Amino acid sequence: MTDQQNTAATEEEAAPQFSLQRIYVRDLSFEAPKSPAIFRQQWEPSVGLDLNTRQKALEDDFHEVVLTLSVTVKNGDEVAFIAEVQQAGIFLIKNLDAASMSHTLGAFCPNILFPYARETLDSLVTRGSFPALMLAPVNFDALYAQELQRMQEEGGATVQ
């Protein structure tokens, strides 16, 4: 009976584990350089979105993932506003091989963070008295695959 319990405990310890520990705003900024004059113009915006992710290993099996969304909205040739949010999360991730860990940190975690970042950015913009952004969903799995492809073409390297 004890051998069965030890085997079950060993198998449980070796099983992949993923747990979200905390989601938080790491940094937030908003600038409306042409206000209040921009509010008196016909509103015909063009939206530029930059997104970036980064990861950092913390103690034990904890990892911080930061998703940065930077939006620049122009009305004609003038910048109406610039908004940026760094939405972060702490994740407990155990017992994954290198490829699975890379995919989890590069695509799965940003997929979890994106709705929070989108809502924070939308709230920030509306507090600046601009129309809501309503950013479309982002396919982080596709972006991750593109990045792997780019890295392989550049030097045959693989993501670890």
Secondary structure, DSSP 8 states (H G I E B T S, - for coil): -HHHHHHHHHHHHHS-EEEEEEEEEEEEEEE-TTTTGGGGS---EEEEEEEEEEEEE-STTEEEEEEEEEEEEEETTEEEEEEEEEEEEEEEEES--HHHHHHIIIIIHHHHHHHHHHHHHHHHHHHTT----------HHHHHHHHHHHHHHHHS----
